Amino acid sequence: MRNLLATSLTLAAVSLAQPAHALNILLTNDDGCRAPGIGAMYQALIAAGHQVTQVAPDKDNSGIGAASVVSPGQALAVSELAAGKYCVGAPAGFNAPTGKNMAIGTPVDAVNVGLDLLLKDNPPDLVVSGSNFGDNVGPLTQMSGTVNAAIRAMFKGVPAIAVSTAIDLELIMRDQQAGYLKTLNAMDDTANFTVRVIQQATAEGAKAKQQCAKSGGKAKPFCTLNVLGLPGTTGLNINYPALEAGEVKGVSYAPIGNWGMVGFQAQRGGDGVVRVNLVAPPTPTTEQQQADAYQLFAGNAVITVIDGNMTAPEALQQQTKQMLEGLTP
C-alpha cells in the first residue's frame, strides 16, 4: 500500500508539473535562428512544458514578406544549431541565376522545411513565429516575414501565432542603443504573455474538441474549431509594447488598420536618387485609433485575429458573382 501511495503521489506531482494542454510546436521567425526574440520564445515555451522544434532562417529576413524559393530543384542548406534547433539558408557558394532576383532561406522556406520534412511524421499542433524585433501592425503586416510565416503555416492547415515586440520609435531615433535595449528587455515579457495566450486559447480548443467528440461529430460549431479554439485556418497576430510588464495598460483586441507609426515612402532626392525613407505618420482618424497600430502605440498588448485563407467571405463572393453576371471569356 505504501508503494502504491508513493507511486500515486509521484504521478500526481508529474501531472501538476505538466501544462493542461502541452503542444507540439514548430517555432520560427524572420530575424534569424540566432536572434534574441526566438531564443526568449523558445525558453518560455519549453518552460511551459511544450515540445518545441525551432526551424528558422539562417540569416535576418526582416521585411521579406511571403517570399520563398520558387525554382524547382533549388537546394537549401539545413543545419542543426543545437538539438532540435535548425537553420535554413542558401547553400555555400549560392548565386542567383543571371537576371533573376531570388529569395532563399526565408521564413516561408523555414516553415516549409519544418512542416514538409523535419516534422512530417510528427506534425505540430501549432506554429509560433517570433518574437520579432519590432512591431508588425498596420501596413507593416503585409511585408512582415514574421506574419507571413504564420500565414504560410495556416495555409498548409496548421494554426499559427505571429508574435512581435514593439520598438519605441521616438527613443530609438534619439538613442539607438537605448531603444534597442528597451525592445530587447521586453522580449521575455512578450514570450511569457504569448505562453499565457496559448494556455487560455488551447483550453478552449480542448473543450470544443470534447464537445465535438460527445456529439459524434454532429456539433459542427465545435468540430470546426482548431487547437486555439478558432475556426479552421484562423490564428493570431500578437504585438507587445516595449514597456516593463507593469507599464502595459491592458490587452486590446483590434483589427489590422491602415495607419502606423512606421511609414515607408519612395522619394527622389535632390541628387536624383530614389530612396525609401521613413516618413512621419499622419494624425490618426477616430477609426484608425481603434485599430492595431494605434492601440499598440497607446501602450496596450494587441491581439488580432488573422486568417491563412485569403479567400473573401462567401457573401462577398456571391455579390461579385452577381455584379459580373453575364460575363463571358
C-alpha positions in Angstrom: 0.0 0.0 0.0 2.9 2.3 0.9 4.5 1.8 -2.5 1.2 2.3 -4.3 0.6 5.6 -2.4 4.1 6.8 -3.2 3.6 6.0 -6.9 0.2 7.8 -6.9 1.8 10.9 -5.3 4.6 10.8 -7.9 2.2 10.6 -10.8 0.2 13.4 -9.3 3.3 15.6 -9.0 4.2 14.9 -12.6 0.7 15.7 -13.7 0.7 19.0 -11.9 4.1 19.9 -13.4 2.8 19.4 -17.0 0.6 22.1 -18.6 -3.0 21.2 -19.1 -2.6 21.2 -22.9 1.0 20.6 -23.8 1.6 21.1 -27.5 4.0 20.0 -30.2 5.1 23.4 -31.5 7.1 24.5 -34.6 8.9 27.7 -33.8 10.2 30.1 -36.5 10.8 33.8 -37.1 12.2 36.2 -39.7 15.1 37.7 -37.7 17.1 34.5 -37.9 17.7 31.4 -36.0 20.2 33.1 -33.6 18.1 36.1 -32.8 17.3 37.0 -29.2 13.5 37.1 -29.8 13.2 33.5 -30.9 15.6 32.5 -28.0 13.3 34.1 -25.5 10.2 32.4 -27.0 11.9 29.0 -27.1 12.8 29.2 -23.4 9.3 30.3 -22.4 7.6 27.6 -24.4 9.9 24.9 -23.1 9.4 26.2 -19.5 5.6 25.9 -20.0 6.1 22.2 -20.9 5.6 22.3 -24.6 7.6 20.3 -27.1 9.4 22.8 -29.4 11.3 22.3 -32.7 12.9 25.5 -33.9 13.2 25.9 -37.7 14.2 29.5 -38.7 16.1 31.3 -41.4 19.9 31.2 -41.2 20.1 35.0 -41.8 17.9 38.0 -40.9 15.0 38.1 -43.3 13.1 41.1 -41.9 10.6 42.7 -44.2 10.8 39.9 -46.8 7.1 39.1 -46.6 6.0 35.8 -48.2 9.0 35.4 -50.4 10.3 31.8 -50.9 12.1 29.5 -53.2 10.1 29.1 -56.4 12.7 27.3 -58.6 12.1 23.5 -58.7 15.2 21.6 -57.6 16.8 24.6 -55.7 18.9 23.3 -52.9 18.5 24.6 -49.3 21.1 24.3 -46.6 19.6 22.9 -43.4 22.0 22.9 -40.4 21.4 22.0 -36.8 22.3 24.9 -34.5 21.7 22.7 -31.4 19.4 19.7 -30.6 16.0 20.5 -32.0 17.1 23.9 -33.4 17.6 24.2 -37.2 18.7 27.0 -39.5 17.6 27.1 -43.1 19.6 29.1 -45.7 21.3 29.2 -49.0 23.9 26.5 -49.8 27.5 27.5 -49.8 28.5 29.5 -52.9 25.0 30.1 -54.0 24.5 32.9 -56.5 21.1 33.8 -58.0 20.7 33.0 -61.7 21.7 35.8 -64.1 18.9 38.3 -64.4 16.9 36.8 -61.5 16.2 38.4 -58.1 15.8 35.3 -55.9 14.9 34.8 -52.2 16.2 31.7 -50.5 16.2 30.6 -46.9 13.2 32.8 -46.0 10.7 32.4 -43.2 8.3 30.7 -45.6 11.1 28.4 -46.6 11.7 27.6 -43.0 8.1 26.7 -42.4 8.0 24.6 -45.5 11.1 22.7 -44.3 9.6 22.2 -40.9 6.2 21.0 -42.0 7.2 19.1 -45.1 10.4 17.4 -43.8 11.5 17.8 -40.2 8.1 17.3 -38.6 6.5 15.3 -41.4 6.0 12.3 -39.2 5.2 14.3 -36.1 3.0 17.2 -37.3 2.9 20.2 -34.9 -0.3 21.3 -33.2 0.7 24.9 -33.6 3.3 27.1 -35.3 4.6 30.2 -33.4 6.5 32.8 -35.4 8.6 35.3 -33.3 9.2 37.1 -31.3 10.1 39.7 -33.9 12.3 42.6 -33.1 9.9 45.4 -33.9 6.1 45.6 -34.2 4.1 44.1 -37.1 0.9 46.2 -37.2 -0.9 48.2 -39.8 0.7 48.4 -43.2 3.8 46.5 -41.8 1.9 43.2 -41.6 1.8 42.8 -45.4 5.6 43.0 -45.7 6.4 41.1 -42.5 8.3 37.8 -42.7 7.1 37.0 -39.2 3.4 37.3 -40.0 3.8 35.6 -43.4 5.5 32.6 -41.9 2.4 32.2 -39.7 0.1 32.7 -42.6 2.0 30.0 -44.6 1.5 27.6 -41.8 -2.2 28.3 -41.7 -2.5 27.9 -45.4 -0.9 24.5 -45.0 -3.5 23.6 -42.4 -1.7 24.3 -39.1 -2.9 27.0 -36.7 -0.4 29.7 -36.1 0.5 32.7 -33.9 2.8 35.6 -35.1 4.5 37.5 -32.2 6.3 40.8 -32.2 7.9 43.1 -29.7 7.5 46.8 -30.5 10.1 49.4 -30.9 10.0 52.8 -29.1 10.5 54.7 -32.3 11.0 58.1 -30.7 13.6 56.7 -28.3 15.5 54.7 -30.9 15.7 57.8 -33.2 17.4 59.7 -30.3 19.5 56.9 -28.9 19.8 53.8 -31.0 21.4 51.7 -28.2 18.8 52.7 -25.6 16.0 52.0 -28.0 17.5 48.6 -28.9 17.8 47.6 -25.2 14.3 48.7 -24.5 12.8 46.3 -27.0 15.3 43.6 -26.0 14.3 43.9 -22.4 10.6 43.4 -23.3 11.1 40.2 -25.2 10.8 37.9 -22.1 7.5 39.6 -21.2 6.4 39.2 -24.8 7.2 35.5 -24.7 5.5 34.9 -21.3 2.4 36.8 -22.4 2.3 34.6 -25.5 2.5 31.5 -23.4 -0.5 32.7 -21.4 -2.4 33.4 -24.6 -1.7 29.8 -25.8 -2.6 28.3 -22.5 -6.0 30.0 -22.3 -6.8 29.6 -26.0 -5.9 25.9 -26.1 -8.0 25.2 -23.1 -11.0 26.5 -25.1 -9.8 24.4 -28.0 -9.7 21.3 -25.9 -13.3 22.0 -24.6 -14.5 22.3 -28.2 -12.8 19.0 -29.1 -14.6 17.3 -26.2 -17.9 18.7 -27.2 -17.4 17.6 -30.8 -16.5 14.1 -29.6 -19.5 13.9 -27.3 -21.8 14.8 -30.3 -20.2 12.1 -32.5 -19.1 14.9 -34.9 -22.5 16.4 -35.3 -21.9 19.6 -33.3 -20.4 21.4 -36.3 -19.7 24.8 -34.5 -17.4 22.9 -32.1 -16.0 20.4 -34.7 -14.7 23.2 -37.0 -12.6 24.8 -34.3 -8.8 24.3 -34.2 -6.4 23.9 -31.3 -6.7 27.6 -30.5 -10.5 27.4 -30.3 -10.7 29.4 -33.5 -12.4 28.4 -36.8 -10.4 26.5 -39.4 -7.2 28.2 -40.6 -7.6 31.1 -38.2 -4.7 32.3 -36.0 -3.4 35.3 -34.1 -1.1 38.2 -34.5 0.3 39.4 -31.2 2.1 42.7 -30.7 3.6 43.6 -27.3 4.8 47.1 -26.4 8.4 47.9 -25.5 7.4 48.5 -21.9 8.0 47.0 -18.5 5.2 44.5 -17.7 3.8 46.8 -15.0 3.6 49.7 -17.5 1.5 47.8 -20.1 -2.0 49.4 -19.9 -4.0 46.3 -21.0 -4.9 44.0 -23.8 -6.6 45.3 -26.9 -8.4 43.2 -29.4 -8.0 45.2 -32.6 -8.2 44.7 -36.4 -5.3 45.5 -38.7 -5.6 49.1 -39.7 -4.1 51.3 -42.4 -2.3 53.7 -40.0 1.1 53.1 -38.4 3.9 54.9 -36.6 6.4 53.4 -39.1 5.7 54.5 -42.7 8.0 53.9 -45.7 7.8 56.1 -48.8 9.7 56.2 -52.0 11.2 59.7 -52.6 13.5 61.2 -55.1 16.3 63.3 -53.6 18.0 66.4 -54.8 20.7 64.2 -56.3 18.1 62.4 -58.4 18.4 59.1 -56.5 15.2 57.4 -55.5 15.3 56.3 -51.8 12.9 54.6 -49.5 12.6 56.9 -46.4 10.8 56.8 -43.1 8.1 59.5 -43.1 6.2 61.0 -40.1 2.8 59.3 -39.5 -0.4 61.4 -40.2 -2.8 62.2 -37.4 -4.9 59.0 -37.0 -8.6 59.2 -37.5 -11.1 58.1 -34.9 -11.5 54.8 -36.8 -7.7 54.3 -37.1 -7.4 54.8 -33.3 -9.4 51.6 -32.8 -7.0 49.6 -35.0 -3.9 47.7 -34.0 -1.1 50.2 -34.6 -2.6 53.0 -32.5 -3.6 50.6 -29.7 -0.1 49.4 -29.5 1.3 53.0 -29.6 -1.1 53.7 -26.7 0.6 51.1 -24.5 -1.6 48.0 -25.0 -0.7 44.5 -25.8 -2.6 43.9 -29.1 -4.2 40.7 -30.3 -5.5 40.5 -33.8 -7.3 37.5 -35.4 -5.8 36.7 -38.8 -6.7 34.1 -41.4 -4.5 32.0 -43.6 -7.2 31.6 -46.2 -7.1 34.7 -48.4 -10.5 34.0 -50.0 -13.1 36.7 -49.2 -16.2 35.7 -47.3 -18.9 33.8 -49.1 -21.3 36.7 -49.1 -18.8 38.9 -51.0 -18.1 36.0 -53.4 -21.8 35.9 -54.2 -22.0 39.7 -54.5 -19.2 39.7 -57.0 -20.8 36.9 -59.0 -24.0 38.9 -59.3 -22.1 42.0 -60.2 -20.3 40.2 -63.1 -23.3 38.2 -64.2 -23.3 37.5 -67.9 -19.5 37.9 -68.2 -18.0 35.6 -70.9 -14.4 34.6 -71.7 
